[in-house]
Amino acid sequence: MKSKFSVDFFSDEQYEYMTAEVSFEGQILCQISQDKGKENMEIEFFHEQRVLEKQPKMKFLISDFFSLIEDVKNELASYR
């Protein structure tokens, strides 16, 4: 089954370390940063940041979301 989530890793002037943006069906869902350290990563939700022609229903399995967040956390930690 193809995931409806996507992740973009990026670094810009606003953040000291690599950051990840998580989207669901093309809609930005949240951003994860590690500027406060690998053990203190923060998640910020942005579900209304991108205006799409058809807004997805923001409903998904908790287990899928937690698994994705854990994968992103591990990937970000490898950049530090």
Secondary structure as UniProt FT lines:
FT   STRAND          5..10
FT   TURN            13..14
FT   STRAND          19..24
FT   TURN            25..26
FT   STRAND          27..33
FT   TURN            35..36
FT   HELIX           38..40
FT   STRAND          42..45
FT   TURN            47..48
FT   HELIX           62..79
//
